[in-house]
Amino acid sequence: MSTPRALPIEPLTRAAFAPFGEVLDAAGVTPRMINEGTTERFHALAHADVSAEGGAAIVSLFRASFRGLPFTIRMLERHPLGTQAFYPLTTDYWLVVVGEGAVRPEAGSIRCFRASGRQGVNYARNVWHHPVLILAPSQDFLVIDREGPGNNLEECWFEPAEQRVIAI
């Protein structure tokens, strides 16, 4: 049995994550003042693309649990009919793992980003990604994604030689 290769952790930036979707981060964004000047609105940080095949946008709360170390990337999933946005509700760091590939993710394309508790992501349609990975014992996320008809979930499981271990 082969040992999975190490996957380095990169900082989450708009430029680095652009091929995979949008970063939800107020840093560097000029807010609009609303509510009689008492609220800063960081407008349109991402766009929900969920209308394919009659889908509708929904808002959910995900409560993630720590998986234990080491984090071995055994699979990635994607949503062909809609975007999926995750925004943490605590200030704990968390990890974002993505990959590229038309039919299945290519093991050599897998990347890992470290997101602060003030950064979220909006995975573009058809972007291969790992389910949420947290570093705290438990962490809540506000999630905006798609509900509706059609198959909006594909999973790809890796053979041991394709698996990656996050280098923590």
Buried (B, 14 or more C-beta within 10 A) or exposed (E): EEEBBEBEBEEBEEEEBEEBBBBBBEEEEEEEEEEEEEEBEEEEBBEBBBEBBEBEBBEEEBEBEEEEEEBBBBBBBBBBBBBBBBBBBEEBBBBBBBBBBEEBBEBEEBBBBBBBBEBBBBBBBBBBBBEBBBBBEEBBBBBBBBEBEEEBEBEBEBEEEBBBBBEE
